[in-house]
Amino acid sequence: MRVPVLDLQAEYEKLSDEVDAALKRVCENSWFKLGPEVERLERDWAVYCEAAHCLAVNSGTSALHLALEALGVGEGDEVITTPMSFFATAEAILYTGARPVFVDIDPKSFCMDPALVEDAVTERTRALMPVHLFGHPAHIDPLLDIAARHDLFVIEDAAQAHGALYKGRKVGALGDVGAFSFYVTKNLGAYGEGGAVVTNDVGLHERMALLRNHGQSGAYAHQCVGYNYRMTGFQGAVLNVKLPHLDSWNGRRRRIAAAYADGLAETPLILPAEADYARSAWHLYVVRSERRDELKAHLAQNDVSAAVHYPVPIPDMEAIRGCGARSGALPEAHRMAAEALTLPIFPQMSDEQVSYVIETIKDFFTG
Ligand SMILES: Cc1ncc(COP(=O)(O)O)c(C=O)c1O
């Protein structure tokens, strides 16, 4: 049996009538740039995230950058973040001229460890940027407390956590602003690139709106130097078709995670678990093993696609040399880079595929 990392064709088969009609609507009305489909997505995504405002943009990276710029983060500033994320988290900080400062992760949630954050605060620190990694919410309340004590902004990188709950509340607008990615593989993915920012702060929303569209307040009225971060009408249309399915897709991911937890409980793997404050969106199901590379090869031999998120902590990457800083050693991040293995988890995955992955892993350990 073949088990891919995800199956976008199966998803499209179910939605093709609606998607095709939505794309046709965009063509017939020439709604190519922003437009009614994107505006509808902004309204619905704000409601979904329990946020007052949403702006759709052309990627999650742009969303992070827009948030930082609109908050005035720039040259000479520091932003405290996690070493374990996709590179874009740090990249967006570097775009502004600020310096990412990395603190170690909590080995249970894989997210930034709030207990280490206060020691990393200096007079240059302007913001905290936690990542809700693999769909599991970062522990936000202690971060909000630290931010309040030191007058810092909190920017949530929610690129992997559509629909995740922190103490019963949706992630995204728990801090000052949250950034989402609608990259194709995400829990809510566009047919191409996309992203969004959500916030409860109307002033911040207005600054981000200006920056998203070349700093224009009206046609050719440029108030500041901005960017072209507009979402295309096609992506808005596709996302509007997909959004009503997000909760049921997340529910299926949750059931697969539960089946893995049950089926793999007796193996030597360290399995992911939700913290008591968290309801994960289960974007990725990441286990740990000292025999990670052998297990990955065994799964590949048996046609199961497994991946490594992430093999190198961000501060160890060539691009970061000289422009990032570590706060203390990062032993948990390094351990995770050596041991983490991502098993397939996607809404269209069948029960048979889930059982097959479990049995293949059990075979590995029982020899
Ligand atoms: C945690 C995290 N932050 C930021 C991004 C950047 O999003 P995008 O690929 O849409 O630019 C990603 C996506 O890949 C991500 O996983």
The ligand as a Gaussian input file, in Angstrom:
#p B3LYP/6-31G(d) Opt

LIG

0 1
 C        5.646000      28.229000      10.664000
 C        5.620000      28.865000       9.309000
 N        5.790000      30.203000       9.219000
 C        5.746000      30.820000       8.034000
 C        5.519000      30.130000       6.864000
 C        5.540000      30.876000       5.564000
 O        4.358000      30.748000       4.858000
 P        4.360000      30.825000       3.247000
 O        4.998000      29.585000       2.731000
 O        2.896000      30.916000       2.909000
 O        5.080000      32.050000       2.866000
 C        5.313000      28.751000       6.919000
 C        5.001000      27.995000       5.702000
 O        5.476000      27.265000       5.055000
 C        5.376000      28.094000       8.162000
 O        5.207000      26.779000       8.259000

